[in-house]
């Protein structure tokens, strides 16, 4: 059994790795798309929308609802990519150890 000092050292190392992971996620950018790539959303690793690119062919006044749906779909695609990337990075930091419920980034 490890002594308390060793456990504290491991906890401190994990905390440091988690802080590094937070920094990585802040710098991460993913792109989600919809409409066959006609609409693209760039999102940070923290889930903030950084930009939207809309192909001019989608800019039709009478098709506003379609464009709105495509924006929502592209955001959802980007968010799913952010969540996958965060889970992969978290697994690399924790060595695959399960984290307690509610413990997130």
N, CA, C and O atoms as CSV, one atom per row, in Angstrom:
chain,resi,resn,atom,element,x,y,z
A,1,UNK,N,N,0.838,-1.183,0.000
A,1,UNK,CA,C,0.000,0.000,0.000
A,1,UNK,C,C,0.883,1.246,0.000
A,1,UNK,O,O,1.879,1.328,0.718
A,2,UNK,N,N,0.494,2.191,-0.808
A,2,UNK,CA,C,1.287,3.407,-0.900
A,2,UNK,C,C,1.010,4.303,0.299
A,2,UNK,O,O,-0.073,4.305,0.884
A,3,UNK,N,N,2.039,5.059,0.629
A,3,UNK,CA,C,1.825,5.967,1.746
A,3,UNK,C,C,1.139,7.240,1.265
A,3,UNK,O,O,1.012,7.478,0.064
A,4,UNK,N,N,0.709,8.034,2.201
A,4,UNK,CA,C,-0.064,9.237,1.915
A,4,UNK,C,C,0.713,10.211,1.030
A,4,UNK,O,O,0.127,10.846,0.153
A,5,UNK,N,N,2.005,10.335,1.245
A,5,UNK,CA,C,2.830,11.256,0.451
A,5,UNK,C,C,2.823,10.851,-1.023
A,5,UNK,O,O,2.709,11.705,-1.903
A,6,UNK,N,N,2.946,9.550,-1.292
A,6,UNK,CA,C,2.917,9.075,-2.680
A,6,UNK,C,C,1.565,9.358,-3.328
A,6,UNK,O,O,1.495,9.750,-4.493
A,7,UNK,N,N,0.512,9.160,-2.574
A,7,UNK,CA,C,-0.832,9.414,-3.100
A,7,UNK,C,C,-0.996,10.902,-3.410
A,7,UNK,O,O,-1.563,11.258,-4.442
A,8,UNK,N,N,-0.519,11.750,-2.549
A,8,UNK,CA,C,-0.611,13.198,-2.772
A,8,UNK,C,C,0.213,13.621,-3.992
A,8,UNK,O,O,-0.210,14.489,-4.755
A,9,UNK,N,N,1.381,13.014,-4.174
A,9,UNK,CA,C,2.204,13.313,-5.347
A,9,UNK,C,C,1.463,12.921,-6.624
A,9,UNK,O,O,1.478,13.658,-7.610
A,10,UNK,N,N,0.821,11.766,-6.598
A,10,UNK,CA,C,0.064,11.313,-7.770
A,10,UNK,C,C,-1.122,12.242,-8.033
A,10,UNK,O,O,-1.418,12.564,-9.184
A,11,UNK,N,N,-1.788,12.663,-6.981
A,11,UNK,CA,C,-2.925,13.577,-7.140
A,11,UNK,C,C,-2.459,14.909,-7.719
A,11,UNK,O,O,-3.129,15.481,-8.579
A,12,UNK,N,N,-1.323,15.400,-7.254
A,12,UNK,CA,C,-0.781,16.661,-7.763
A,12,UNK,C,C,-0.394,16.514,-9.240
A,12,UNK,O,O,-0.635,17.421,-10.036
A,13,UNK,N,N,0.201,15.379,-9.605
A,13,UNK,CA,C,0.576,15.138,-10.999
A,13,UNK,C,C,-0.677,15.075,-11.877
A,13,UNK,O,O,-0.690,15.616,-12.983
A,14,UNK,N,N,-1.730,14.414,-11.383
A,14,UNK,CA,C,-2.970,14.340,-12.143
A,14,UNK,C,C,-3.586,15.725,-12.288
A,14,UNK,O,O,-4.103,16.063,-13.353
A,15,UNK,N,N,-3.538,16.523,-11.239
A,15,UNK,CA,C,-4.065,17.882,-11.307
A,15,UNK,C,C,-3.311,18.692,-12.352
A,15,UNK,O,O,-3.922,19.446,-13.109
A,16,UNK,N,N,-2.012,18.547,-12.401
A,16,UNK,CA,C,-1.194,19.249,-13.379
A,16,UNK,C,C,-1.558,18.814,-14.800
A,16,UNK,O,O,-1.662,19.640,-15.707
A,17,UNK,N,N,-1.749,17.508,-14.978
A,17,UNK,CA,C,-2.144,16.994,-16.292
A,17,UNK,C,C,-3.516,17.523,-16.689
A,17,UNK,O,O,-3.739,17.850,-17.855
A,18,UNK,N,N,-4.432,17.611,-15.737
A,18,UNK,CA,C,-5.768,18.116,-16.022
A,18,UNK,C,C,-5.715,19.587,-16.429
A,18,UNK,O,O,-6.443,20.014,-17.326
A,19,UNK,N,N,-4.858,20.356,-15.772
A,19,UNK,CA,C,-4.703,21.758,-16.145
A,19,UNK,C,C,-4.150,21.875,-17.555
A,19,UNK,O,O,-4.580,22.735,-18.324
A,20,UNK,N,N,-3.194,21.010,-17.900
A,20,UNK,CA,C,-2.663,20.989,-19.257
A,20,UNK,C,C,-3.729,20.609,-20.262
A,20,UNK,O,O,-3.773,21.152,-21.366
A,21,UNK,N,N,-4.586,19.679,-19.882
A,21,UNK,CA,C,-5.693,19.265,-20.753
A,21,UNK,C,C,-6.644,20.427,-20.985
A,21,UNK,O,O,-7.111,20.630,-22.106
A,22,UNK,N,N,-6.935,21.185,-19.948
A,22,UNK,CA,C,-7.807,22.353,-20.090
A,22,UNK,C,C,-7.220,23.337,-21.103
A,22,UNK,O,O,-7.938,23.885,-21.939
A,23,UNK,N,N,-5.920,23.552,-21.017
A,23,UNK,CA,C,-5.245,24.457,-21.951
A,23,UNK,C,C,-5.331,23.923,-23.372
A,23,UNK,O,O,-5.583,24.678,-24.312
A,24,UNK,N,N,-5.121,22.609,-23.527
A,24,UNK,CA,C,-5.226,21.995,-24.853
A,24,UNK,C,C,-6.628,22.158,-25.422
A,24,UNK,O,O,-6.792,22.473,-26.600
A,25,UNK,N,N,-7.630,21.944,-24.590
A,25,UNK,CA,C,-9.006,22.063,-25.067
A,25,UNK,C,C,-9.344,23.488,-25.463
A,25,UNK,O,O,-10.084,23.707,-26.422
A,26,UNK,N,N,-8.810,24.459,-24.733
A,26,UNK,CA,C,-9.054,25.854,-25.087
A,26,UNK,C,C,-8.461,26.181,-26.448
A,26,UNK,O,O,-9.031,26.978,-27.192
A,27,UNK,N,N,-7.329,25.582,-26.783
A,27,UNK,CA,C,-6.659,25.843,-28.052
A,27,UNK,C,C,-7.230,25.007,-29.206
A,27,UNK,O,O,-7.054,25.353,-30.374
A,28,UNK,N,N,-7.911,23.912,-28.873
A,28,UNK,CA,C,-8.452,23.014,-29.888
A,28,UNK,C,C,-9.566,23.686,-30.678
A,28,UNK,O,O,-10.405,24.383,-30.108
A,29,UNK,N,N,-9.574,23.479,-31.980
A,29,UNK,CA,C,-10.679,23.924,-32.820
A,29,UNK,C,C,-11.098,22.757,-33.696
A,29,UNK,O,O,-10.261,22.071,-34.283
A,30,UNK,N,N,-12.399,22.541,-33.776
A,30,UNK,CA,C,-12.945,21.503,-34.640
A,30,UNK,C,C,-13.928,22.148,-35.604
A,30,UNK,O,O,-14.439,23.243,-35.368
A,31,UNK,N,N,-14.176,21.439,-36.692
A,31,UNK,CA,C,-15.124,21.948,-37.670
A,31,UNK,C,C,-16.250,20.940,-37.835
A,31,UNK,O,O,-16.014,19.763,-38.108
A,32,UNK,N,N,-17.458,21.412,-37.668
A,32,UNK,CA,C,-18.643,20.614,-37.943
A,32,UNK,C,C,-19.248,21.104,-39.240
A,32,UNK,O,O,-19.072,22.261,-39.623
A,33,UNK,N,N,-19.963,20.217,-39.914
A,33,UNK,CA,C,-20.556,20.644,-41.179
A,33,UNK,C,C,-21.923,20.015,-41.368
A,33,UNK,O,O,-22.284,19.045,-40.701
A,34,UNK,N,N,-22.670,20.591,-42.292
A,34,UNK,CA,C,-23.964,20.054,-42.685
A,34,UNK,C,C,-24.217,20.479,-44.125
A,34,UNK,O,O,-23.479,21.281,-44.697
A,35,UNK,N,N,-25.279,19.920,-44.692
A,35,UNK,CA,C,-25.607,20.273,-46.074
A,35,UNK,C,C,-24.517,19.864,-47.047
A,35,UNK,O,O,-24.241,20.570,-48.017
A,36,UNK,N,N,-23.901,18.727,-46.785
A,36,UNK,CA,C,-22.843,18.264,-47.675
A,36,UNK,C,C,-21.625,19.175,-47.675
A,36,UNK,O,O,-20.904,19.262,-48.670
A,37,UNK,N,N,-21.396,19.858,-46.547
A,37,UNK,CA,C,-20.236,20.745,-46.435
A,37,UNK,C,C,-20.524,22.180,-46.851
A,37,UNK,O,O,-19.630,23.025,-46.821
A,38,UNK,N,N,-21.760,22.460,-47.237
A,38,UNK,CA,C,-22.095,23.822,-47.645
A,38,UNK,C,C,-22.152,24.789,-46.456
A,38,UNK,O,O,-22.019,26.001,-46.622
A,39,UNK,N,N,-22.350,24.243,-45.281
A,39,UNK,CA,C,-22.353,25.060,-44.078
A,39,UNK,C,C,-21.369,24.448,-43.093
A,39,UNK,O,O,-21.455,23.263,-42.769
A,40,UNK,N,N,-20.423,25.275,-42.613
A,40,UNK,CA,C,-19.407,24.786,-41.687
A,40,UNK,C,C,-19.365,25.679,-40.452
A,40,UNK,O,O,-19.496,26.901,-40.536
A,41,UNK,N,N,-19.179,25.035,-39.308
A,41,UNK,CA,C,-19.075,25.737,-38.037
A,41,UNK,C,C,-17.746,25.367,-37.407
A,41,UNK,O,O,-17.398,24.189,-37.323
A,42,UNK,N,N,-17.003,26.371,-36.964
A,42,UNK,CA,C,-15.766,26.144,-36.230
A,42,UNK,C,C,-16.074,26.370,-34.760
A,42,UNK,O,O,-16.656,27.384,-34.376
A,43,UNK,N,N,-15.662,25.383,-33.933
A,43,UNK,CA,C,-15.963,25.435,-32.505
A,43,UNK,C,C,-14.697,25.165,-31.712
A,43,UNK,O,O,-13.859,24.357,-32.112
A,44,UNK,N,N,-14.565,25.850,-30.583
A,44,UNK,CA,C,-13.420,25.617,-29.698
A,44,UNK,C,C,-13.630,24.315,-28.944
A,44,UNK,O,O,-14.734,23.773,-28.901
A,45,UNK,N,N,-12.562,23.829,-28.357
A,45,UNK,CA,C,-12.632,22.628,-27.548
A,45,UNK,C,C,-13.477,22.813,-26.299
A,45,UNK,O,O,-13.818,21.836,-25.632
A,46,UNK,N,N,-13.814,24.040,-25.980
A,46,UNK,CA,C,-14.686,24.330,-24.847
A,46,UNK,C,C,-16.136,24.510,-25.289
A,46,UNK,O,O,-17.003,24.803,-24.466
A,47,UNK,N,N,-16.405,24.337,-26.587
A,47,UNK,CA,C,-17.781,24.405,-27.086
A,47,UNK,C,C,-18.238,25.776,-27.547
A,47,UNK,O,O,-19.421,25.960,-27.832
A,48,UNK,N,N,-17.337,26.740,-27.627
A,48,UNK,CA,C,-17.706,28.073,-28.104
A,48,UNK,C,C,-17.638,28.106,-29.628
A,48,UNK,O,O,-16.653,27.672,-30.224
A,49,UNK,N,N,-18.694,28.626,-30.250
A,49,UNK,CA,C,-18.702,28.771,-31.708
A,49,UNK,C,C,-17.765,29.919,-32.054
A,49,UNK,O,O,-17.932,31.042,-31.578
A,50,UNK,N,N,-16.767,29.612,-32.900
A,50,UNK,CA,C,-15.758,30.603,-33.272
A,50,UNK,C,C,-16.033,31.217,-34.644
A,50,UNK,O,O,-15.607,32.335,-34.934
A,51,UNK,N,N,-16.757,30.462,-35.489
A,51,UNK,CA,C,-17.045,30.983,-36.818
A,51,UNK,C,C,-18.038,30.108,-37.565
A,51,UNK,O,O,-18.199,28.925,-37.266
A,52,UNK,N,N,-18.695,30.712,-38.536
A,52,UNK,CA,C,-19.644,30.003,-39.385
A,52,UNK,C,C,-19.351,30.398,-40.823
A,52,UNK,O,O,-19.162,31.574,-41.133
A,53,UNK,N,N,-19.317,29.403,-41.690
A,53,UNK,CA,C,-19.110,29.646,-43.115
A,53,UNK,C,C,-20.322,29.093,-43.861
A,53,UNK,O,O,-20.642,27.909,-43.758
A,54,UNK,N,N,-20.993,29.972,-44.616
A,54,UNK,CA,C,-22.202,29.587,-45.342
A,54,UNK,C,C,-21.961,29.771,-46.827
A,54,UNK,O,O,-21.630,30.866,-47.282
A,55,UNK,N,N,-22.130,28.692,-47.581
A,55,UNK,CA,C,-22.003,28.777,-49.033
A,55,UNK,C,C,-23.094,29.709,-49.563
A,55,UNK,O,O,-24.244,29.620,-49.133
A,56,UNK,N,N,-22.744,30.597,-50.490
A,56,UNK,CA,C,-23.735,31.539,-51.023
A,56,UNK,C,C,-24.984,30.866,-51.620
A,56,UNK,O,O,-26.056,31.472,-51.659
A,57,UNK,N,N,-24.847,29.643,-52.075
A,57,UNK,CA,C,-26.005,28.963,-52.661
A,57,UNK,C,C,-27.116,28.723,-51.642
A,57,UNK,O,O,-28.260,28.474,-52.023
A,58,UNK,N,N,-26.791,28.794,-50.356
A,58,UNK,CA,C,-27.783,28.586,-49.301
A,58,UNK,C,C,-28.495,29.875,-48.902
A,58,UNK,O,O,-29.428,29.847,-48.098
A,59,UNK,N,N,-28.068,30.980,-49.447
A,59,UNK,CA,C,-28.610,32.279,-49.050
A,59,UNK,C,C,-29.830,32.647,-49.899
A,59,UNK,O,O,-29.783,33.565,-50.718
A,60,UNK,N,N,-30.900,31.923,-49.687
A,60,UNK,CA,C,-32.149,32.182,-50.401
A,60,UNK,C,C,-33.184,32.643,-49.393
A,60,UNK,O,O,-33.427,31.973,-48.389
A,61,UNK,N,N,-33.782,33.770,-49.659
A,61,UNK,CA,C,-34.704,34.383,-48.706
A,61,UNK,C,C,-35.852,33.460,-48.307
A,61,UNK,O,O,-36.251,33.444,-47.142
A,62,UNK,N,N,-36.379,32.707,-49.236
A,62,UNK,CA,C,-37.534,31.866,-48.938
A,62,UNK,C,C,-37.142,30.523,-48.300
A,62,UNK,O,O,-38.015,29.697,-48.038
A,63,UNK,N,N,-35.858,30.295,-48.049
A,63,UNK,CA,C,-35.405,29.040,-47.452
A,63,UNK,C,C,-34.670,29.271,-46.131
A,63,UNK,O,O,-33.740,28.541,-45.788
A,64,UNK,N,N,-35.099,30.286,-45.407
A,64,UNK,CA,C,-34.467,30.641,-44.138
A,64,UNK,C,C,-34.491,29.489,-43.136
A,64,UNK,O,O,-33.502,29.245,-42.446
A,65,UNK,N,N,-35.624,28.777,-43.054
A,65,UNK,CA,C,-35.736,27.679,-42.094
A,65,UNK,C,C,-34.745,26.563,-42.395
A,65,UNK,O,O,-34.194,25.958,-41.475
A,66,UNK,N,N,-34.516,26.290,-43.660
A,66,UNK,CA,C,-33.536,25.270,-44.040
A,66,UNK,C,C,-32.152,25.692,-43.565
A,66,UNK,O,O,-31.412,24.884,-43.002
A,67,UNK,N,N,-31.804,26.939,-43.788
A,67,UNK,CA,C,-30.504,27.451,-43.357
A,67,UNK,C,C,-30.366,27.374,-41.843
A,67,UNK,O,O,-29.315,26.986,-41.333
A,68,UNK,N,N,-31.411,27.738,-41.130
A,68,UNK,CA,C,-31.370,27.656,-39.673
A,68,UNK,C,C,-31.160,26.213,-39.208
A,68,UNK,O,O,-30.383,25.957,-38.288
A,69,UNK,N,N,-31.858,25.274,-39.850
A,69,UNK,CA,C,-31.692,23.855,-39.502
A,69,UNK,C,C,-30.278,23.377,-39.792
A,69,UNK,O,O,-29.712,22.600,-39.023
A,70,UNK,N,N,-29.706,23.838,-40.898
A,70,UNK,CA,C,-28.334,23.449,-41.244
A,70,UNK,C,C,-27.335,23.999,-40.229
A,70,UNK,O,O,-26.351,23.335,-39.904
A,71,UNK,N,N,-27.585,25.204,-39.731
A,71,UNK,CA,C,-26.700,25.780,-38.706
A,71,UNK,C,C,-26.758,24.937,-37.436
A,71,UNK,O,O,-25.726,24.617,-36.846
A,72,UNK,N,N,-27.962,24.583,-37.023
A,72,UNK,CA,C,-28.120,23.758,-35.825
A,72,UNK,C,C,-27.417,22.411,-36.018
A,72,UNK,O,O,-26.733,21.931,-35.114
A,73,UNK,N,N,-27.587,21.802,-37.197
A,73,UNK,CA,C,-26.970,20.500,-37.468
A,73,UNK,C,C,-25.444,20.596,-37.469
A,73,UNK,O,O,-24.768,19.716,-36.936
A,74,UNK,N,N,-24.902,21.651,-38.060
A,74,UNK,CA,C,-23.446,21.819,-38.091
A,74,UNK,C,C,-22.896,22.052,-36.683
A,74,UNK,O,O,-21.820,21.556,-36.347
A,75,UNK,N,N,-23.628,22.804,-35.862
A,75,UNK,CA,C,-23.202,23.018,-34.467
A,75,UNK,C,C,-23.212,21.700,-33.704
A,75,UNK,O,O,-22.297,21.418,-32.931
A,76,UNK,N,N,-24.246,20.895,-33.923
A,76,UNK,CA,C,-24.320,19.593,-33.250
A,76,UNK,C,C,-23.175,18.689,-33.687
A,76,UNK,O,O,-22.607,17.965,-32.868
A,77,UNK,N,N,-22.833,18.726,-34.974
A,77,UNK,CA,C,-21.724,17.933,-35.490
A,77,UNK,C,C,-20.411,18.373,-34.836
A,77,UNK,O,O,-19.615,17.539,-34.406
A,78,UNK,N,N,-20.195,19.681,-34.766
A,78,UNK,CA,C,-18.976,20.195,-34.137
A,78,UNK,C,C,-18.935,19.836,-32.655
A,78,UNK,O,O,-17.885,19.447,-32.144
A,79,UNK,N,N,-20.059,19.961,-31.966
A,79,UNK,CA,C,-20.116,19.644,-30.536
A,79,UNK,C,C,-19.781,18.172,-30.297
A,79,UNK,O,O,-19.063,17.843,-29.352
A,80,UNK,N,N,-20.298,17.289,-31.147
A,80,UNK,CA,C,-19.992,15.854,-31.007
A,80,UNK,C,C,-18.501,15.608,-31.192
A,80,UNK,O,O,-17.916,14.780,-30.494
A,81,UNK,N,N,-17.888,16.320,-32.123
A,81,UNK,CA,C,-16.450,16.173,-32.345
A,81,UNK,C,C,-15.649,16.688,-31.150
A,81,UNK,O,O,-14.644,16.089,-30.769
A,82,UNK,N,N,-16.093,17.793,-30.562
A,82,UNK,CA,C,-15.437,18.332,-29.369
A,82,UNK,C,C,-15.518,17.317,-28.241
A,82,UNK,O,O,-14.527,17.067,-27.555
A,83,UNK,N,N,-16.697,16.728,-28.046
A,83,UNK,CA,C,-16.874,15.760,-26.956
A,83,UNK,C,C,-16.008,14.527,-27.154
A,83,UNK,O,O,-15.441,14.005,-26.195
A,84,UNK,N,N,-15.901,14.049,-28.409
A,84,UNK,CA,C,-15.032,12.894,-28.687
A,84,UNK,C,C,-13.577,13.237,-28.410
A,84,UNK,O,O,-12.859,12.456,-27.786
A,85,UNK,N,N,-13.139,14.407,-28.875
A,85,UNK,CA,C,-11.745,14.818,-28.671
A,85,UNK,C,C,-11.448,14.977,-27.180
A,85,UNK,O,O,-10.386,14.566,-26.714
A,86,UNK,N,N,-12.372,15.567,-26.436
A,86,UNK,CA,C,-12.171,15.756,-24.997
A,86,UNK,C,C,-12.101,14.404,-24.287
A,86,UNK,O,O,-11.278,14.212,-23.393
A,87,UNK,N,N,-12.960,13.475,-24.683
A,87,UNK,CA,C,-12.959,12.145,-24.052
A,87,UNK,C,C,-11.647,11.416,-24.332
A,87,UNK,O,O,-11.100,10.754,-23.451
A,88,UNK,N,N,-11.143,11.539,-25.568
A,88,UNK,CA,C,-9.876,10.897,-25.915
A,88,UNK,C,C,-8.725,11.503,-25.113
A,88,UNK,O,O,-7.863,10.786,-24.604
A,89,UNK,N,N,-8.724,12.831,-25.008
A,89,UNK,CA,C,-7.657,13.496,-24.256
A,89,UNK,C,C,-7.756,13.147,-22.773
A,89,UNK,O,O,-6.736,12.940,-22.116
A,90,UNK,N,N,-8.962,13.082,-22.250
A,90,UNK,CA,C,-9.159,12.735,-20.849
A,90,UNK,C,C,-8.665,11.321,-20.585
A,90,UNK,O,O,-8.033,11.060,-19.561
A,91,UNK,N,N,-8.951,10.416,-21.500
A,91,UNK,CA,C,-8.520,9.032,-21.321
A,91,UNK,C,C,-6.993,8.946,-21.318
A,91,UNK,O,O,-6.410,8.160,-20.571
A,92,UNK,N,N,-6.356,9.758,-22.155
A,92,UNK,CA,C,-4.895,9.723,-22.181
A,92,UNK,C,C,-4.312,10.280,-20.885
A,92,UNK,O,O,-3.252,9.833,-20.447
A,93,UNK,N,N,-4.980,11.238,-20.274
A,93,UNK,CA,C,-4.495,11.831,-19.022
A,93,UNK,C,C,-4.721,10.899,-17.843
A,93,UNK,O,O,-3.855,10.764,-16.979
A,94,UNK,N,N,-5.885,10.253,-17.805
A,94,UNK,CA,C,-6.229,9.420,-16.652
A,94,UNK,C,C,-5.778,7.978,-16.825
A,94,UNK,O,O,-5.932,7.166,-15.913
A,95,UNK,N,N,-5.224,7.655,-17.982
A,95,UNK,CA,C,-4.784,6.288,-18.224
A,95,UNK,C,C,-5.937,5.314,-18.310
A,95,UNK,O,O,-5.782,4.123,-18.042
A,96,UNK,N,N,-7.108,5.835,-18.690
A,96,UNK,CA,C,-8.273,4.977,-18.837
A,96,UNK,C,C,-8.999,4.695,-17.542
A,96,UNK,O,O,-9.967,3.934,-17.534
A,97,UNK,N,N,-8.553,5.293,-16.437
A,97,UNK,CA,C,-9.244,5.079,-15.163
A,97,UNK,C,C,-10.608,5.742,-15.206
A,97,UNK,O,O,-10.718,6.875,-15.674
A,98,UNK,N,N,-11.639,5.081,-14.740
A,98,UNK,CA,C,-12.952,5.730,-14.720
A,98,UNK,C,C,-12.960,6.860,-13.700
A,98,UNK,O,O,-12.372,6.750,-12.624
A,99,UNK,N,N,-13.633,7.942,-14.056
A,99,UNK,CA,C,-13.730,9.069,-13.143
A,99,UNK,C,C,-15.067,9.015,-12.422
A,99,UNK,O,O,-16.030,8.445,-12.934
A,100,UNK,N,N,-15.128,9.604,-11.240
A,100,UNK,CA,C,-16.389,9.583,-10.500
A,100,UNK,C,C,-17.481,10.323,-11.264
A,100,UNK,O,O,-17.181,11.234,-12.035
A,101,UNK,N,N,-18.739,9.949,-11.065
A,101,UNK,CA,C,-19.841,10.642,-11.727
A,101,UNK,C,C,-19.799,12.133,-11.406
A,101,UNK,O,O,-19.533,12.534,-10.273
A,102,UNK,N,N,-20.064,12.935,-12.418
A,102,UNK,CA,C,-20.076,14.379,-12.226
A,102,UNK,C,C,-18.711,15.024,-12.361
A,102,UNK,O,O,-18.602,16.250,-12.343
A,103,UNK,N,N,-17.665,14.217,-12.497
A,103,UNK,CA,C,-16.327,14.774,-12.641
A,103,UNK,C,C,-16.104,15.042,-14.112
A,103,UNK,O,O,-15.959,14.110,-14.903
A,104,UNK,N,N,-16.077,16.281,-14.474
A,104,UNK,CA,C,-15.915,16.622,-15.877
A,104,UNK,C,C,-14.934,17.736,-16.070
A,104,UNK,O,O,-14.276,18.205,-15.140
A,105,UNK,N,N,-14.861,18.143,-17.312
A,105,UNK,CA,C,-13.943,19.221,-17.637
A,105,UNK,C,C,-14.681,20.501,-17.499
A,105,UNK,O,O,-14.112,21.569,-17.724
